[in-house]
Amino acid sequence: MNPVLARRGVVMGICCHPYDVCTELIARETGVIVTNEYGEQLDALLGVEPNVTWVGYANEAIQQQIEPLLSGALKRRGLLN
């Protein structure tokens, strides 16, 4: 989002950091699917500065329904390669 917002002259007001997803392992072990923006396993750098992009799905069936739609919408808007 940063490049898109910069072109619009807007600064990102809120973002997610590694400490915001510190319970990802617990969620994953209970069946929640947490991925990065490319559908891969989340692998965020630990620290207080890095921004983290993540998507959470309650289960595989929901992921299969939503992920293609979400990816398509992000690509159409130039937010995902």
PDB file with SEQRES, HELIX, SHEET and CRYST1 records, atoms N, CA, C and O in Angstrom:
SEQRES   1 A   81  MET ASN PRO VAL LEU ALA ARG ARG GLY VAL VAL MET GLY          
SEQRES   2 A   81  ILE CYS CYS HIS PRO TYR ASP VAL CYS THR GLU LEU ILE          
SEQRES   3 A   81  ALA ARG GLU THR GLY VAL ILE VAL THR ASN GLU TYR GLY          
SEQRES   4 A   81  GLU GLN LEU ASP ALA LEU LEU GLY VAL GLU PRO ASN VAL          
SEQRES   5 A   81  THR TRP VAL GLY TYR ALA ASN GLU ALA ILE GLN GLN GLN          
SEQRES   6 A   81  ILE GLU PRO LEU LEU SER GLY ALA LEU LYS ARG ARG GLY          
SEQRES   7 A   81  LEU LEU ASN                                                  
HELIX    1 AA1 ASN A    2  ARG A    8  1                                   7    
HELIX    2 AA2 PRO A   18  VAL A   21  5                                   4    
HELIX    3 AA3 GLU A   24  GLU A   29  1                                   6    
HELIX    4 AA4 GLU A   60  ARG A   76  1                                  17    
SHEET    1 AA1 2 ILE A  33  THR A  35  0                                        
SHEET    2 AA1 2 VAL A  55  TYR A  57 -1                                        
CRYST1    1.000    1.000    1.000  90.00  90.00  90.00 P 1           1          
ATOM      1  N   MET A   1       0.808  -1.207   0.000  1.00  0.00           N  
ATOM      2  CA  MET A   1       0.000   0.000   0.000  1.00  0.00           C  
ATOM      3  C   MET A   1       0.845   1.261   0.000  1.00  0.00           C  
ATOM      4  O   MET A   1       0.427   2.282  -0.547  1.00  0.00           O  
ATOM      5  N   ASN A   2       2.027   1.210   0.604  1.00  0.00           N  
ATOM      6  CA  ASN A   2       2.830   2.428   0.692  1.00  0.00           C  
ATOM      7  C   ASN A   2       3.055   3.096  -0.659  1.00  0.00           C  
ATOM      8  O   ASN A   2       2.861   4.307  -0.754  1.00  0.00           O  
ATOM      9  N   PRO A   3       3.457   2.373  -1.724  1.00  0.00           N  
ATOM     10  CA  PRO A   3       3.656   3.044  -3.015  1.00  0.00           C  
ATOM     11  C   PRO A   3       2.378   3.683  -3.564  1.00  0.00           C  
ATOM     12  O   PRO A   3       2.419   4.777  -4.126  1.00  0.00           O  
ATOM     13  N   VAL A   4       1.255   3.003  -3.402  1.00  0.00           N  
ATOM     14  CA  VAL A   4      -0.017   3.542  -3.896  1.00  0.00           C  
ATOM     15  C   VAL A   4      -0.384   4.803  -3.129  1.00  0.00           C  
ATOM     16  O   VAL A   4      -0.769   5.811  -3.722  1.00  0.00           O  
ATOM     17  N   LEU A   5      -0.266   4.742  -1.821  1.00  0.00           N  
ATOM     18  CA  LEU A   5      -0.604   5.912  -1.013  1.00  0.00           C  
ATOM     19  C   LEU A   5       0.348   7.068  -1.292  1.00  0.00           C  
ATOM     20  O   LEU A   5      -0.077   8.223  -1.324  1.00  0.00           O  
ATOM     21  N   ALA A   6       1.634   6.771  -1.495  1.00  0.00           N  
ATOM     22  CA  ALA A   6       2.608   7.830  -1.798  1.00  0.00           C  
ATOM     23  C   ALA A   6       2.237   8.550  -3.088  1.00  0.00           C  
ATOM     24  O   ALA A   6       2.345   9.773  -3.168  1.00  0.00           O  
ATOM     25  N   ARG A   7       1.794   7.790  -4.114  1.00  0.00           N  
ATOM     26  CA  ARG A   7       1.370   8.425  -5.370  1.00  0.00           C  
ATOM     27  C   ARG A   7       0.177   9.341  -5.154  1.00  0.00           C  
ATOM     28  O   ARG A   7      -0.001  10.324  -5.873  1.00  0.00           O  
ATOM     29  N   ARG A   8      -0.635   9.015  -4.164  1.00  0.00           N  
ATOM     30  CA  ARG A   8      -1.815   9.838  -3.863  1.00  0.00           C  
ATOM     31  C   ARG A   8      -1.491  10.969  -2.893  1.00  0.00           C  
ATOM     32  O   ARG A   8      -2.345  11.807  -2.603  1.00  0.00           O  
ATOM     33  N   GLY A   9      -0.253  10.991  -2.389  1.00  0.00           N  
ATOM     34  CA  GLY A   9       0.129  12.004  -1.416  1.00  0.00           C  
ATOM     35  C   GLY A   9      -0.404  11.740  -0.027  1.00  0.00           C  
ATOM     36  O   GLY A   9      -0.592  12.666   0.762  1.00  0.00           O  
ATOM     37  N   VAL A  10      -0.649  10.469   0.275  1.00  0.00           N  
ATOM     38  CA  VAL A  10      -1.204  10.092   1.571  1.00  0.00           C  
ATOM     39  C   VAL A  10      -0.206   9.183   2.288  1.00  0.00           C  
ATOM     40  O   VAL A  10       0.454   8.354   1.663  1.00  0.00           O  
ATOM     41  N   VAL A  11      -0.106   9.348   3.591  1.00  0.00           N  
ATOM     42  CA  VAL A  11       0.762   8.502   4.408  1.00  0.00           C  
ATOM     43  C   VAL A  11      -0.090   7.439   5.085  1.00  0.00           C  
ATOM     44  O   VAL A  11      -1.196   7.724   5.545  1.00  0.00           O  
ATOM     45  N   MET A  12       0.428   6.202   5.145  1.00  0.00           N  
ATOM     46  CA  MET A  12      -0.312   5.125   5.797  1.00  0.00           C  
ATOM     47  C   MET A  12      -0.512   5.485   7.267  1.00  0.00           C  
ATOM     48  O   MET A  12       0.440   5.841   7.961  1.00  0.00           O  
ATOM     49  N   GLY A  13      -1.726   5.392   7.724  1.00  0.00           N  
ATOM     50  CA  GLY A  13      -2.050   5.776   9.087  1.00  0.00           C  
ATOM     51  C   GLY A  13      -1.887   4.660  10.095  1.00  0.00           C  
ATOM     52  O   GLY A  13      -1.657   4.918  11.276  1.00  0.00           O  
ATOM     53  N   ILE A  14      -2.003   3.435   9.649  1.00  0.00           N  
ATOM     54  CA  ILE A  14      -1.920   2.314  10.571  1.00  0.00           C  
ATOM     55  C   ILE A  14      -1.346   1.118   9.819  1.00  0.00           C  
ATOM     56  O   ILE A  14      -1.592   0.940   8.626  1.00  0.00           O  
ATOM     57  N   CYS A  15      -0.601   0.329  10.513  1.00  0.00           N  
ATOM     58  CA  CYS A  15      -0.051  -0.872   9.895  1.00  0.00           C  
ATOM     59  C   CYS A  15       0.119  -1.937  10.965  1.00  0.00           C  
ATOM     60  O   CYS A  15      -0.027  -1.669  12.158  1.00  0.00           O  
ATOM     61  N   CYS A  16       0.423  -3.121  10.531  1.00  0.00           N  
ATOM     62  CA  CYS A  16       0.606  -4.244  11.438  1.00  0.00           C  
ATOM     63  C   CYS A  16       2.100  -4.484  11.622  1.00  0.00           C  
ATOM     64  O   CYS A  16       2.877  -4.377  10.674  1.00  0.00           O  
ATOM     65  N   HIS A  17       2.487  -4.803  12.834  1.00  0.00           N  
ATOM     66  CA  HIS A  17       3.880  -5.100  13.173  1.00  0.00           C  
ATOM     67  C   HIS A  17       3.979  -6.541  13.671  1.00  0.00           C  
ATOM     68  O   HIS A  17       2.963  -7.156  13.995  1.00  0.00           O  
ATOM     69  N   PRO A  18       5.199  -7.082  13.733  1.00  0.00           N  
ATOM     70  CA  PRO A  18       5.345  -8.470  14.181  1.00  0.00           C  
ATOM     71  C   PRO A  18       4.671  -8.762  15.519  1.00  0.00           C  
ATOM     72  O   PRO A  18       4.104  -9.841  15.692  1.00  0.00           O  
ATOM     73  N   TYR A  19       4.719  -7.844  16.455  1.00  0.00           N  
ATOM     74  CA  TYR A  19       4.090  -8.099  17.747  1.00  0.00           C  
ATOM     75  C   TYR A  19       2.570  -8.172  17.643  1.00  0.00           C  
ATOM     76  O   TYR A  19       1.918  -8.719  18.531  1.00  0.00           O  
ATOM     77  N   ASP A  20       1.999  -7.629  16.571  1.00  0.00           N  
ATOM     78  CA  ASP A  20       0.553  -7.718  16.368  1.00  0.00           C  
ATOM     79  C   ASP A  20       0.117  -9.125  15.970  1.00  0.00           C  
ATOM     80  O   ASP A  20      -1.047  -9.487  16.142  1.00  0.00           O  
ATOM     81  N   VAL A  21       1.031  -9.904  15.449  1.00  0.00           N  
ATOM     82  CA  VAL A  21       0.714 -11.273  15.027  1.00  0.00           C  
ATOM     83  C   VAL A  21       1.502 -12.299  15.846  1.00  0.00           C  
ATOM     84  O   VAL A  21       1.826 -13.382  15.359  1.00  0.00           O  
ATOM     85  N   CYS A  22       1.804 -11.942  17.094  1.00  0.00           N  
ATOM     86  CA  CYS A  22       2.612 -12.823  17.935  1.00  0.00           C  
ATOM     87  C   CYS A  22       1.899 -14.138  18.267  1.00  0.00           C  
ATOM     88  O   CYS A  22       2.551 -15.099  18.677  1.00  0.00           O  
ATOM     89  N   THR A  23       0.611 -14.196  18.102  1.00  0.00           N  
ATOM     90  CA  THR A  23      -0.129 -15.427  18.394  1.00  0.00           C  
ATOM     91  C   THR A  23      -0.394 -16.261  17.143  1.00  0.00           C  
ATOM     92  O   THR A  23      -1.214 -17.179  17.169  1.00  0.00           O  
ATOM     93  N   GLU A  24       0.295 -15.945  16.054  1.00  0.00           N  
ATOM     94  CA  GLU A  24       0.090 -16.679  14.791  1.00  0.00           C  
ATOM     95  C   GLU A  24       0.327 -18.170  14.967  1.00  0.00           C  
ATOM     96  O   GLU A  24      -0.438 -18.976  14.437  1.00  0.00           O  
ATOM     97  N   LEU A  25       1.365 -18.558  15.695  1.00  0.00           N  
ATOM     98  CA  LEU A  25       1.658 -19.981  15.903  1.00  0.00           C  
ATOM     99  C   LEU A  25       0.502 -20.668  16.626  1.00  0.00           C  
ATOM    100  O   LEU A  25       0.109 -21.775  16.257  1.00  0.00           O  
ATOM    101  N   ILE A  26      -0.035 -20.027  17.637  1.00  0.00           N  
ATOM    102  CA  ILE A  26      -1.175 -20.601  18.364  1.00  0.00           C  
ATOM    103  C   ILE A  26      -2.361 -20.747  17.430  1.00  0.00           C  
ATOM    104  O   ILE A  26      -3.016 -21.789  17.415  1.00  0.00           O  
ATOM    105  N   ALA A  27      -2.639 -19.720  16.657  1.00  0.00           N  
ATOM    106  CA  ALA A  27      -3.753 -19.772  15.710  1.00  0.00           C  
ATOM    107  C   ALA A  27      -3.551 -20.908  14.719  1.00  0.00           C  
ATOM    108  O   ALA A  27      -4.465 -21.693  14.468  1.00  0.00           O  
ATOM    109  N   ARG A  28      -2.346 -20.992  14.155  1.00  0.00           N  
ATOM    110  CA  ARG A  28      -2.054 -22.035  13.164  1.00  0.00           C  
ATOM    111  C   ARG A  28      -2.233 -23.432  13.762  1.00  0.00           C  
ATOM    112  O   ARG A  28      -2.766 -24.329  13.109  1.00  0.00           O  
ATOM    113  N   GLU A  29      -1.793 -23.604  14.986  1.00  0.00           N  
ATOM    114  CA  GLU A  29      -1.915 -24.914  15.615  1.00  0.00           C  
ATOM    115  C   GLU A  29      -3.353 -25.282  15.943  1.00  0.00           C  
ATOM    116  O   GLU A  29      -3.644 -26.452  16.189  1.00  0.00           O  
ATOM    117  N   THR A  30      -4.254 -24.313  15.953  1.00  0.00           N  
ATOM    118  CA  THR A  30      -5.672 -24.614  16.179  1.00  0.00           C  
ATOM    119  C   THR A  30      -6.458 -24.693  14.874  1.00  0.00           C  
ATOM    120  O   THR A  30      -7.678 -24.855  14.885  1.00  0.00           O  
ATOM    121  N   GLY A  31      -5.741 -24.576  13.734  1.00  0.00           N  
ATOM    122  CA  GLY A  31      -6.399 -24.742  12.446  1.00  0.00           C  
ATOM    123  C   GLY A  31      -6.631 -23.475  11.657  1.00  0.00           C  
ATOM    124  O   GLY A  31      -7.080 -23.537  10.513  1.00  0.00           O  
ATOM    125  N   VAL A  32      -6.336 -22.325  12.238  1.00  0.00           N  
ATOM    126  CA  VAL A  32      -6.465 -21.070  11.515  1.00  0.00           C  
ATOM    127  C   VAL A  32      -5.332 -20.988  10.498  1.00  0.00           C  
ATOM    128  O   VAL A  32      -4.205 -21.389  10.789  1.00  0.00           O  
ATOM    129  N   ILE A  33      -5.620 -20.481   9.330  1.00  0.00           N  
ATOM    130  CA  ILE A  33      -4.606 -20.339   8.283  1.00  0.00           C  
ATOM    131  C   ILE A  33      -4.219 -18.872   8.227  1.00  0.00           C  
ATOM    132  O   ILE A  33      -5.054 -18.002   7.981  1.00  0.00           O  
ATOM    133  N   VAL A  34      -2.941 -18.613   8.459  1.00  0.00           N  
ATOM    134  CA  VAL A  34      -2.421 -17.246   8.410  1.00  0.00           C  
ATOM    135  C   VAL A  34      -1.324 -17.219   7.356  1.00  0.00           C  
ATOM    136  O   VAL A  34      -0.361 -17.982   7.433  1.00  0.00           O  
ATOM    137  N   THR A  35      -1.474 -16.335   6.367  1.00  0.00           N  
ATOM    138  CA  THR A  35      -0.505 -16.264   5.274  1.00  0.00           C  
ATOM    139  C   THR A  35      -0.016 -14.834   5.098  1.00  0.00           C  
ATOM    140  O   THR A  35      -0.541 -13.899   5.702  1.00  0.00           O  
ATOM    141  N   ASN A  36       0.998 -14.688   4.259  1.00  0.00           N  
ATOM    142  CA  ASN A  36       1.395 -13.349   3.837  1.00  0.00           C  
ATOM    143  C   ASN A  36       0.514 -12.966   2.652  1.00  0.00           C  
ATOM    144  O   ASN A  36      -0.417 -13.695   2.309  1.00  0.00           O  
ATOM    145  N   GLU A  37       0.800 -11.845   2.036  1.00  0.00           N  
ATOM    146  CA  GLU A  37      -0.056 -11.369   0.943  1.00  0.00           C  
ATOM    147  C   GLU A  37       0.012 -12.235  -0.306  1.00  0.00           C  
ATOM    148  O   GLU A  37      -0.820 -12.104  -1.203  1.00  0.00           O  
ATOM    149  N   TYR A  38       1.007 -13.126  -0.365  1.00  0.00           N  
ATOM    150  CA  TYR A  38       1.156 -14.008  -1.525  1.00  0.00           C  
ATOM    151  C   TYR A  38       0.612 -15.409  -1.270  1.00  0.00           C  
ATOM    152  O   TYR A  38       0.778 -16.293  -2.110  1.00  0.00           O  
ATOM    153  N   GLY A  39      -0.033 -15.626  -0.131  1.00  0.00           N  
ATOM    154  CA  GLY A  39      -0.593 -16.934   0.192  1.00  0.00           C  
ATOM    155  C   GLY A  39       0.416 -17.904   0.761  1.00  0.00           C  
ATOM    156  O   GLY A  39       0.134 -19.095   0.895  1.00  0.00           O  
ATOM    157  N   GLU A  40       1.589 -17.404   1.095  1.00  0.00           N  
ATOM    158  CA  GLU A  40       2.635 -18.248   1.676  1.00  0.00           C  
ATOM    159  C   GLU A  40       2.593 -18.139   3.196  1.00  0.00           C  
ATOM    160  O   GLU A  40       1.995 -17.214   3.745  1.00  0.00           O  
ATOM    161  N   GLN A  41       3.235 -19.097   3.872  1.00  0.00           N  
ATOM    162  CA  GLN A  41       3.263 -19.051   5.333  1.00  0.00           C  
ATOM    163  C   GLN A  41       3.879 -17.738   5.798  1.00  0.00           C  
ATOM    164  O   GLN A  41       4.886 -17.284   5.255  1.00  0.00           O  
ATOM    165  N   LEU A  42       3.276 -17.149   6.787  1.00  0.00           N  
ATOM    166  CA  LEU A  42       3.753 -15.886   7.331  1.00  0.00           C  
ATOM    167  C   LEU A  42       5.141 -16.089   7.929  1.00  0.00           C  
ATOM    168  O   LEU A  42       5.368 -17.034   8.685  1.00  0.00           O  
ATOM    169  N   ASP A  43       6.068 -15.196   7.583  1.00  0.00           N  
ATOM    170  CA  ASP A  43       7.444 -15.282   8.064  1.00  0.00           C  
ATOM    171  C   ASP A  43       7.949 -13.870   8.303  1.00  0.00           C  
ATOM    172  O   ASP A  43       8.821 -13.382   7.584  1.00  0.00           O  
ATOM    173  N   ALA A  44       7.399 -13.222   9.310  1.00  0.00           N  
ATOM    174  CA  ALA A  44       7.711 -11.816   9.570  1.00  0.00           C  
ATOM    175  C   ALA A  44       8.999 -11.687  10.370  1.00  0.00           C  
ATOM    176  O   ALA A  44       9.296 -12.508  11.238  1.00  0.00           O  
ATOM    177  N   LEU A  45       9.759 -10.638  10.059  1.00  0.00           N  
ATOM    178  CA  LEU A  45      10.938 -10.317  10.846  1.00  0.00           C  
ATOM    179  C   LEU A  45      10.496  -9.843  12.221  1.00  0.00           C  
ATOM    180  O   LEU A  45       9.530  -9.090  12.345  1.00  0.00           O  
ATOM    181  N   LEU A  46      11.198 -10.279  13.239  1.00  0.00           N  
ATOM    182  CA  LEU A  46      10.869  -9.829  14.589  1.00  0.00           C  
ATOM    183  C   LEU A  46      11.469  -8.455  14.812  1.00  0.00           C  
ATOM    184  O   LEU A  46      12.626  -8.209  14.470  1.00  0.00           O  
ATOM    185  N   GLY A  47      10.699  -7.584  15.372  1.00  0.00           N  
ATOM    186  CA  GLY A  47      11.139  -6.228  15.642  1.00  0.00           C  
ATOM    187  C   GLY A  47       9.926  -5.339  15.813  1.00  0.00           C  
ATOM    188  O   GLY A  47       8.791  -5.776  15.620  1.00  0.00           O  
ATOM    189  N   VAL A  48      10.166  -4.099  16.174  1.00  0.00           N  
ATOM    190  CA  VAL A  48       9.039  -3.182  16.381  1.00  0.00           C  
ATOM    191  C   VAL A  48       8.818  -2.266  15.182  1.00  0.00           C  
ATOM    192  O   VAL A  48       7.789  -1.593  15.113  1.00  0.00           O  
ATOM    193  N   GLU A  49       9.752  -2.220  14.239  1.00  0.00           N  
ATOM    194  CA  GLU A  49       9.648  -1.331  13.097  1.00  0.00           C  
ATOM    195  C   GLU A  49       9.042  -1.949  11.834  1.00  0.00           C  
ATOM    196  O   GLU A  49       8.268  -1.280  11.150  1.00  0.00           O  
ATOM    197  N   PRO A  50       9.373  -3.221  11.498  1.00  0.00           N  
ATOM    198  CA  PRO A  50       8.910  -3.747  10.203  1.00  0.00           C  
ATOM    199  C   PRO A  50       7.384  -3.797  10.100  1.00  0.00           C  
ATOM    200  O   PRO A  50       6.691  -4.098  11.072  1.00  0.00           O  
ATOM    201  N   ASN A  51       6.879  -3.497   8.909  1.00  0.00           N  
ATOM    202  CA  ASN A  51       5.452  -3.670   8.633  1.00  0.00           C  
ATOM    203  C   ASN A  51       5.216  -5.117   8.230  1.00  0.00           C  
ATOM    204  O   ASN A  51       6.066  -5.735   7.589  1.00  0.00           O  
ATOM    205  N   VAL A  52       4.077  -5.650   8.601  1.00  0.00           N  
ATOM    206  CA  VAL A  52       3.734  -7.029   8.282  1.00  0.00           C  
ATOM    207  C   VAL A  52       2.393  -7.043   7.558  1.00  0.00           C  
ATOM    208  O   VAL A  52       1.418  -6.448   8.016  1.00  0.00           O  
ATOM    209  N   THR A  53       2.359  -7.726   6.432  1.00  0.00           N  
ATOM    210  CA  THR A  53       1.109  -7.922   5.706  1.00  0.00           C  
ATOM    211  C   THR A  53       0.669  -9.352   5.941  1.00  0.00           C  
ATOM    212  O   THR A  53       1.444 -10.282   5.715  1.00  0.00           O  
ATOM    213  N   TRP A  54      -0.552  -9.542   6.386  1.00  0.00           N  
ATOM    214  CA  TRP A  54      -1.020 -10.897   6.644  1.00  0.00           C  
ATOM    215  C   TRP A  54      -2.509 -11.008   6.340  1.00  0.00           C  
ATOM    216  O   TRP A  54      -3.250 -10.025   6.319  1.00  0.00           O  
ATOM    217  N   VAL A  55      -2.905 -12.249   6.108  1.00  0.00           N  
ATOM    218  CA  VAL A  55      -4.310 -12.573   5.874  1.00  0.00           C  
ATOM    219  C   VAL A  55      -4.627 -13.791   6.718  1.00  0.00           C  
ATOM    220  O   VAL A  55      -3.832 -14.729   6.769  1.00  0.00           O  
ATOM    221  N   GLY A  56      -5.767 -13.796   7.377  1.00  0.00           N  
ATOM    222  CA  GLY A  56      -6.170 -14.939   8.190  1.00  0.00           C  
ATOM    223  C   GLY A  56      -7.472 -15.534   7.687  1.00  0.00           C  
ATOM    224  O   GLY A  56      -8.417 -14.822   7.348  1.00  0.00           O  
ATOM    225  N   TYR A  57      -7.497 -16.860   7.648  1.00  0.00           N  
ATOM    226  CA  TYR A  57      -8.690 -17.603   7.235  1.00  0.00           C  
ATOM    227  C   TYR A  57      -9.037 -18.597   8.336  1.00  0.00           C  
ATOM    228  O   TYR A  57      -8.150 -19.241   8.895  1.00  0.00           O  
ATOM    229  N   ALA A  58     -10.298 -18.721   8.644  1.00  0.00           N  
ATOM    230  CA  ALA A  58     -10.720 -19.629   9.712  1.00  0.00           C  
ATOM    231  C   ALA A  58     -10.441 -21.089   9.387  1.00  0.00           C  
ATOM    232  O   ALA A  58     -10.205 -21.899  10.284  1.00  0.00           O  
ATOM    233  N   ASN A  59     -10.469 -21.421   8.100  1.00  0.00           N  
ATOM    234  CA  ASN A  59     -10.208 -22.812   7.712  1.00  0.00           C  
ATOM    235  C   ASN A  59      -9.885 -22.867   6.222  1.00  0.00           C  
ATOM    236  O   ASN A  59      -9.982 -21.861   5.519  1.00  0.00           O  
ATOM    237  N   GLU A  60      -9.499 -24.051   5.747  1.00  0.00           N  
ATOM    238  CA  GLU A  60      -9.080 -24.222   4.357  1.00  0.00           C  
ATOM    239  C   GLU A  60     -10.209 -23.956   3.360  1.00  0.00           C  
ATOM    240  O   GLU A  60      -9.976 -23.410   2.281  1.00  0.00           O  
ATOM    241  N   ALA A  61     -11.424 -24.342   3.722  1.00  0.00           N  
ATOM    242  CA  ALA A  61     -12.557 -24.127   2.815  1.00  0.00           C  
ATOM    243  C   ALA A  61     -12.770 -22.632   2.570  1.00  0.00           C  
ATOM    244  O   ALA A  61     -13.014 -22.209   1.440  1.00  0.00           O  
ATOM    245  N   ILE A  62     -12.678 -21.852   3.621  1.00  0.00           N  
ATOM    246  CA  ILE A  62     -12.837 -20.393   3.470  1.00  0.00           C  
ATOM    247  C   ILE A  62     -11.663 -19.825   2.691  1.00  0.00           C  
ATOM    248  O   ILE A  62     -11.852 -18.947   1.850  1.00  0.00           O  
ATOM    249  N   GLN A  63     -10.451 -20.310   2.954  1.00  0.00           N  
ATOM    250  CA  GLN A  63      -9.290 -19.847   2.203  1.00  0.00           C  
ATOM    251  C   GLN A  63      -9.472 -20.101   0.708  1.00  0.00           C  
ATOM    252  O   GLN A  63      -9.184 -19.228  -0.110  1.00  0.00           O  
ATOM    253  N   GLN A  64      -9.945 -21.284   0.354  1.00  0.00           N  
ATOM    254  CA  GLN A  64     -10.132 -21.624  -1.057  1.00  0.00           C  
ATOM    255  C   GLN A  64     -11.173 -20.730  -1.725  1.00  0.00           C  
ATOM    256  O   GLN A  64     -11.074 -20.439  -2.917  1.00  0.00           O  
ATOM    257  N   GLN A  65     -12.160 -20.300  -0.963  1.00  0.00           N  
ATOM    258  CA  GLN A  65     -13.196 -19.426  -1.513  1.00  0.00           C  
ATOM    259  C   GLN A  65     -12.716 -17.983  -1.649  1.00  0.00           C  
ATOM    260  O   GLN A  65     -12.978 -17.330  -2.659  1.00  0.00           O  
ATOM    261  N   ILE A  66     -12.021 -17.494  -0.645  1.00  0.00           N  
ATOM    262  CA  ILE A  66     -11.705 -16.072  -0.543  1.00  0.00           C  
ATOM    263  C   ILE A  66     -10.371 -15.692  -1.179  1.00  0.00           C  
ATOM    264  O   ILE A  66     -10.269 -14.637  -1.804  1.00  0.00           O  
ATOM    265  N   GLU A  67      -9.357 -16.526  -1.032  1.00  0.00           N  
ATOM    266  CA  GLU A  67      -8.015 -16.155  -1.482  1.00  0.00           C  
ATOM    267  C   GLU A  67      -7.945 -15.763  -2.964  1.00  0.00           C  
ATOM    268  O   GLU A  67      -7.316 -14.754  -3.284  1.00  0.00           O  
ATOM    269  N   PRO A  68      -8.564 -16.518  -3.878  1.00  0.00           N  
ATOM    270  CA  PRO A  68      -8.505 -16.097  -5.285  1.00  0.00           C  
ATOM    271  C   PRO A  68      -9.188 -14.751  -5.534  1.00  0.00           C  
ATOM    272  O   PRO A  68      -8.719 -13.958  -6.350  1.00  0.00           O  
ATOM    273  N   LEU A  69     -10.266 -14.501  -4.848  1.00  0.00           N  
ATOM    274  CA  LEU A  69     -10.976 -13.229  -4.998  1.00  0.00           C  
ATOM    275  C   LEU A  69     -10.154 -12.073  -4.440  1.00  0.00           C  
ATOM    276  O   LEU A  69     -10.064 -11.012  -5.057  1.00  0.00           O  
ATOM    277  N   LEU A  70      -9.560 -12.284  -3.277  1.00  0.00           N  
ATOM    278  CA  LEU A  70      -8.738 -11.251  -2.660  1.00  0.00           C  
ATOM    279  C   LEU A  70      -7.508 -10.959  -3.509  1.00  0.00           C  
ATOM    280  O   LEU A  70      -7.186  -9.796  -3.753  1.00  0.00           O  
ATOM    281  N   SER A  71      -6.825 -11.995  -3.957  1.00  0.00           N  
ATOM    282  CA  SER A  71      -5.641 -11.819  -4.792  1.00  0.00           C  
ATOM    283  C   SER A  71      -5.993 -11.084  -6.088  1.00  0.00           C  
ATOM    284  O   SER A  71      -5.270 -10.183  -6.513  1.00  0.00           O  
ATOM    285  N   GLY A  72      -7.090 -11.469  -6.701  1.00  0.00           N  
ATOM    286  CA  GLY A  72      -7.530 -10.805  -7.928  1.00  0.00           C  
ATOM    287  C   GLY A  72      -7.824  -9.333  -7.705  1.00  0.00           C  
ATOM    288  O   GLY A  72      -7.441  -8.490  -8.516  1.00  0.00           O  
ATOM    289  N   ALA A  73      -8.497  -9.022  -6.616  1.00  0.00           N  
ATOM    290  CA  ALA A  73      -8.826  -7.632  -6.320  1.00  0.00           C  
ATOM    291  C   ALA A  73      -7.568  -6.810  -6.068  1.00  0.00           C  
ATOM    292  O   ALA A  73      -7.470  -5.674  -6.529  1.00  0.00           O  
ATOM    293  N   LEU A  74      -6.608  -7.371  -5.343  1.00  0.00           N  
ATOM    294  CA  LEU A  74      -5.355  -6.660  -5.077  1.00  0.00           C  
ATOM    295  C   LEU A  74      -4.550  -6.455  -6.360  1.00  0.00           C  
ATOM    296  O   LEU A  74      -3.966  -5.390  -6.559  1.00  0.00           O  
ATOM    297  N   LYS A  75      -4.516  -7.467  -7.230  1.00  0.00           N  
ATOM    298  CA  LYS A  75      -3.778  -7.346  -8.491  1.00  0.00           C  
ATOM    299  C   LYS A  75      -4.421  -6.295  -9.400  1.00  0.00           C  
ATOM    300  O   LYS A  75      -3.720  -5.493 -10.017  1.00  0.00           O  
ATOM    301  N   ARG A  76      -5.738  -6.300  -9.481  1.00  0.00           N  
ATOM    302  CA  ARG A  76      -6.429  -5.319 -10.334  1.00  0.00           C  
ATOM    303  C   ARG A  76      -6.147  -3.886  -9.897  1.00  0.00           C  
ATOM    304  O   ARG A  76      -6.162  -2.962 -10.711  1.00  0.00           O  
ATOM    305  N   ARG A  77      -5.895  -3.718  -8.626  1.00  0.00           N  
ATOM    306  CA  ARG A  77      -5.643  -2.379  -8.089  1.00  0.00           C  
ATOM    307  C   ARG A  77      -4.153  -2.045  -8.023  1.00  0.00           C  
ATOM    308  O   ARG A  77      -3.770  -0.986  -7.527  1.00  0.00           O  
ATOM    309  N   GLY A  78      -3.317  -2.955  -8.525  1.00  0.00           N  
ATOM    310  CA  GLY A  78      -1.884  -2.721  -8.537  1.00  0.00           C  
ATOM    311  C   GLY A  78      -1.237  -2.830  -7.164  1.00  0.00           C  
ATOM    312  O   GLY A  78      -0.165  -2.271  -6.934  1.00  0.00           O  
ATOM    313  N   LEU A  79      -1.881  -3.545  -6.258  1.00  0.00           N  
ATOM    314  CA  LEU A  79      -1.351  -3.690  -4.904  1.00  0.00           C  
ATOM    315  C   LEU A  79      -0.609  -4.989  -4.689  1.00  0.00           C  
ATOM    316  O   LEU A  79      -0.026  -5.209  -3.627  1.00  0.00           O  
ATOM    317  N   LEU A  80      -0.625  -5.851  -5.688  1.00  0.00           N  
ATOM    318  CA  LEU A  80       0.042  -7.159  -5.602  1.00  0.00           C  
ATOM    319  C   LEU A  80       0.555  -7.506  -6.971  1.00  0.00           C  
ATOM    320  O   LEU A  80      -0.167  -7.376  -7.960  1.00  0.00           O  
ATOM    321  N   ASN A  81       1.788  -7.943  -7.045  1.00  0.00           N  
ATOM    322  CA  ASN A  81       2.375  -8.337  -8.332  1.00  0.00           C  
ATOM    323  C   ASN A  81       1.812  -9.649  -8.802  1.00  0.00           C  
ATOM    324  O   ASN A  81       2.190 -10.136  -9.867  1.00  0.00           O  
TER     325      ASN A  81                                                      
END                                                                             
